[in-house]
């Protein structure tokens, strides 16, 4: 019994000596690993600030700039952790860590498919020069001013001051019309005049009114005017002209102004803008004898 105890004690002492030797042997590696981790921490802070400055020049959204800076910092620190494990010859631990990270990443990716899709879509939208905050856009049936683009959604403010929040993925997968990319818009105006009107006079007067009302229209010849159809109670026409505008609101204001001035000019010249009229025509004539009419009134 005493001999077994001595053997066990000897094995324990030899194992402790081995551990102690290993610790002494790996002290330089351990110190180097700690230095690598400290260096990666400070490097992450510096690189994060640098990335934040660079991204802020391309992206106006502070939330996205901060998110990219944080992701960069995490990547740098993670890289420092892997280098530290490699310095300490913990290859098996590093392999296990990578395998575990892969499994966890796959599980998280499957669980958050929609969220991750919106996040990546938000990053892509933020770097698109053709979509900026303040632009007037139309997409998926909504039209308004872009007031925010973040990692989750795309926010519009419509003309009636309603706020529309659209997932970034939806914006990326659907067509988008950006009115702010061009500084000119064409106004379409449809109207009709009475059949008794002098059509050549109507055309010339309408062009002159548009040219006088809008500075962007240099002369009446720049206004497009086309008669389109013989309507039920009027001869209808289409008038088109260009204005300097970057939003639908400016276009609507210009159209309103044109309608007001054209109505004033037509009233002054006696040109009629008829409302729909229906004429009832009876081809069968009714013959009523005076004697029958008198008897009918006398009976009543």
HELIX and SHEET records of a PDB file:
HELIX    1   1 UNK A    2  UNK A   58  1                                  57    
HELIX    2   2 UNK A   62  UNK A   87  1                                  26    
HELIX    3   3 UNK A   91  UNK A  111  1                                  21    
HELIX    4   4 UNK A  113  UNK A  126  1                                  14    
HELIX    5   5 UNK A  168  UNK A  173  1                                   6    
HELIX    6   6 UNK A  179  UNK A  181  5                                   3    
HELIX    7   7 UNK A  199  UNK A  213  1                                  15    
HELIX    8   8 UNK A  220  UNK A  222  5                                   3    
HELIX    9   9 UNK A  248  UNK A  269  1                                  22    
HELIX   10  10 UNK A  290  UNK A  299  1                                  10    
SHEET    1   A 5 UNK A 163  UNK A 167  0                                        
SHEET    2   A 5 UNK A 153  UNK A 158 -1                                        
SHEET    3   A 5 UNK A 142  UNK A 149 -1                                        
SHEET    4   A 5 UNK A 136  UNK A 139 -1                                        
SHEET    5   A 5 UNK A 176  UNK A 178 -1                                        
SHEET    1   B 3 UNK A 184  UNK A 193  0                                        
SHEET    2   B 3 UNK A 235  UNK A 244 -1                                        
SHEET    3   B 3 UNK A 224  UNK A 230 -1                                        
END                                                                             
